Structures are given as structure tokens and as C-alpha cells.
Amino acid sequence: MKPSPFNYFNANTIQKALNALSKNDNAKIIAGGQSLVPMMNFRLAQPDLLIDISDIHELTKIKDDNDYIEIGSLLTHSNAIKSSCLKNNFPIIQKAISHVAHHTIRNQGTVGGSIANADPASEWPLLVTLLECVIKVQNKTKTREISAENFFESHFVTNLKEDEIITSIKIPKIKRSYGWSFFEESQRDGDFAIVETGVIIEIEKNNLIKKANISIGGVDEKIIRLKNIENLLIGMNINENLCNFKKQDIIDNINPISDNHSSDEYKKHLSFVLTKKAINAAKKQIIYN
Ligand SMILES: Cc1cc2nc3c(=O)[nH]c(=O)nc-3n(C[C@H](O)[C@H](O)[C@H](O)COP(=O)(O)OP(=O)(O)OC[C@H]3O[C@@H](n4cnc5c(N)ncnc54)[C@H](O)[C@@H]3O)c2cc1C
């Protein structure tokens, strides 16, 4: 298939991109093109104008602040994997993003494109939800910051307005000692996850769990935080059996649907198995801060 005809504008500054976006009703930002181009080829997207932001160098940067790491929206999946700053602060990012597609796609695809696309089986949406990131967006006149919880609304739907672009993502640093893990199950390496889970467990000096974040993807219209299980863990000693919950406790909080790859029942089963596996793995992988 070929896309319908479109015009192309290479915006090499944020202001030029925002001006073009505000003046054209049926315009689309293109970053890595790894989701948008297939959608255009299938004519699921038919923009009149493509605004290419891939030459805006300032959107590729990683900034290390006292309280957070800020990553530019144009950071590619490959550069996220290679970044020593991200690896030192959030080793879970390297682990999870290594599951995104294959080298060629990872070299082009960007974090901003992935979260704007809001596929509920994608790795970046899971990470920004799990790590309680803040998404910075900008239109011609103002900037705003949106928590990950409020950013994702449904399958491929976000809180982003038509005249806004994502400029960066702020990832709060974890100051306590913590354990982390990420697992996903897919049909083949590089395929989208059938189910994916991420866990962060923060502990105090006495080994009691102060905070637990558990996210699961591929099983609902957006990434789900399993808050009932998180609350069960708070106050427990990290060395106790942390998986004293039932399958029903997970499936009450998710809504998987059957597709060509697997049934809803299989996804429910995987959700239970992967959540337990991820909690036990996080427990074994404490980083002392
Ligand atoms: C074969 C294949 C396999 C894949 N497998 C996986 C996988 O396993 N896991 C996974 O997570 N992804 C996968 N992907 C998708 C890939 O990760 C994409 O790179 C990513 O989803 C989109 O990033 P992009 O930069 O290419 O965005 P684009 O395709 O350029 O844009 C995607 C959407 O985001 C919008 N957009 C882009 N940047 C911005 C911005 N800064 N501000 C506002 N809107 C913006 C665009 O307008 C468009 O609507 C796969 C893709 C392919 C082709």
C-alpha cells in the first residue's frame, strides 16, 4: 500500500514545528516514522502535511538534575539503551527497551513517538507509568506538564492536544534503596508484548517496603497500575513471601480481550504468572542508595 498524497515540512526548531502545527488543521508530527509511516501506508492516517521534527537537536538530549532525569522526546530507543546516565539511574529502561522491535526500528523510533502513539502493549508507556514520569508538552504559547497517569487515556488516545508536541519526559530519581524488574511475553523476539509487567519496590533501612509500583501492559485499554497489590506490599518486610495474593486479585483489575495471538484467558493467566515473577525478581535485585 502507498500513502495518500501529503506535503512535507522539515522543521528544524520547536517554534517552526509549533507554528506549522497551529496553522494546518490536518497536520501530523513525524519523529522516527516507525508507527506513523505504516499507518499512512495502510491509510489509517491521511495527514495533508507531515511536520518532520527529527532535526531538532535539542530534543535528543538527556539532562541529569538533582531530583530527576529529563529525556528529550526525540531520544531514540537505541540511544536510550546506550545511555550510561539512564543505565546508572534506571537499569529497568535498558532491560525493557531492548524488547522493542529490532535494531533498525530502535535506531529510528523515539520515546516521544512511542508515548504519543500510546499503544497499551508498548514498553515506553509502561515505563513512564511505572516510574511516575511527567510529560512536558508545548504549544505556540505555553508549556504544560502532565503526569503519566493523566496522559494516557485509552488505546492510542492521550491527553495531548492537536497543537501540542511532546518536548521531554521527566523521570523522578528514586532516592531510597529499591528493587526493580521487567518481564514480557511475546510470540517472537521483537514482537509487541502479549503481556508485559514492571515492578519497582522501594525499601527503608529496616527492610520494610515503603512504596511499591506494579504496572502491567497489553491487558487493557492503557497501562494499568495494580494498586491493590501495591497496597498489600506496603509495610511488609522485603524478605517475606510477597506473593500472597490470588489470580482473582489481578484479573479484577484488568480487561484483556482475545486477539489473533492469544485468548483473554491466556492473558489473564500470564498476568498472574508474570506479576508474581516480577515481584520475586525485584525482591532479589535491590540497588542500595
Ligand atoms: C515492525 C515494528 C515492530 C515494532 N515493535 C514494537 C515493540 O515491540 N514495542 C514498541 O513499543 N514499539 C514497537 N514498534 C513501534 C516503534 O517503537 C515506534 O518507534 C514508536 O511507536 C513510534 O516512535 P516514532 O518516533 O517512530 O514515532 P512516529 O511514527 O514518527 O509517530 C508516531 C505518532 O506519534 C506522534 N508523535 C511523534 N513524536 C511526537 C512528539 N514529539 N510530540 C507529539 N506527537 C508526536 C506522531 O504524530 C504519530 O501520531 C514497532 C514498529 C514496527 C514498524
The ligand as an ORCA input file, in Angstrom:
! r2SCAN-3c Opt
* xyz 0 1
  C       7.749     -3.887     12.805
  C       7.603     -2.986     14.002
  C       7.668     -3.548     15.261
  C       7.528     -2.745     16.383
  N       7.601     -3.312     17.635
  C       7.462     -2.551     18.717
  C       7.536     -3.100     20.044
  O       7.762     -4.295     20.225
  N       7.362     -2.265     21.095
  C       7.125     -0.918     20.926
  O       6.984     -0.208     21.922
  N       7.076     -0.371     19.712
  C       7.237     -1.137     18.605
  N       7.170     -0.559     17.369
  C       6.868      0.901     17.276
  C       8.137      1.712     17.464
  O       8.564      1.644     18.786
  C       7.936      3.197     17.123
  O       9.210      3.717     17.021
  C       7.219      4.071     18.095
  O       5.979      3.544     18.488
  C       6.902      5.423     17.496
  O       8.028      6.245     17.524
  P       8.402      7.114     16.292
  O       9.429      8.091     16.759
  O       8.765      6.239     15.161
  O       7.029      7.925     16.025
  P       6.307      8.292     14.660
  O       5.966      7.060     13.911
  O       7.070      9.343     13.944
  O       4.981      8.946     15.258
  C       4.034      8.152     15.939
  C       2.902      9.077     16.436
  O       3.398      9.953     17.441
  C       3.263     11.328     17.047
  N       4.474     11.996     17.533
  C       5.755     11.598     17.329
  N       6.598     12.369     18.035
  C       5.838     13.284     18.672
  C       6.127     14.379     19.565
  N       7.377     14.664     19.968
  N       5.098     15.108     20.034
  C       3.827     14.816     19.677
  N       3.479     13.814     18.848
  C       4.477     13.049     18.360
  C       3.098     11.300     15.541
  O       2.351     12.432     15.082
  C       2.344      9.998     15.344
  O       0.969     10.200     15.605
  C       7.319     -1.333     16.231
  C       7.280     -0.766     14.942
  C       7.414     -1.580     13.842
  C       7.374     -0.935     12.483
*
